């Protein structure tokens, strides 16, 4: 296992059942690994904001082929290692996680409460190095993309 930080490994940010089942090589280039390291460092701050609750990463880096396979946005920050999807069951629901992070002082680029096909998760994105984070808070569900947190 390749540690990115105390609580996160490269493997958990690149693991994908879809990639494995479809034979997609989801191997990041060194520049993307550097982004994933920054993302993991930022996720550590997220853990602190969540009282130390563990974050279970369900999606991190996605190569272009994997991103297409899972129906990701064409300009997804996942493709450059700047976003992850996760839950934090020990903290609470994904909505509770989003509420806590949205009121924190974390300089995220995007915080998205996502619901699709019965699954619910948090999308956390950071800005590229040298770019000012937008602190966008969004909800994406069957009704589309909306600003703010909606139940």
Beta strands, then each sheet from edge to edge (+ up, - down):
strand 1: 56-59
strand 2: 83-87
strand 3: 110-116
strand 4: 119-125
strand 5: 136-141
strand 6: 144-147
sheet 1: 1+ 2- 4+ 3- 5- 6+
end
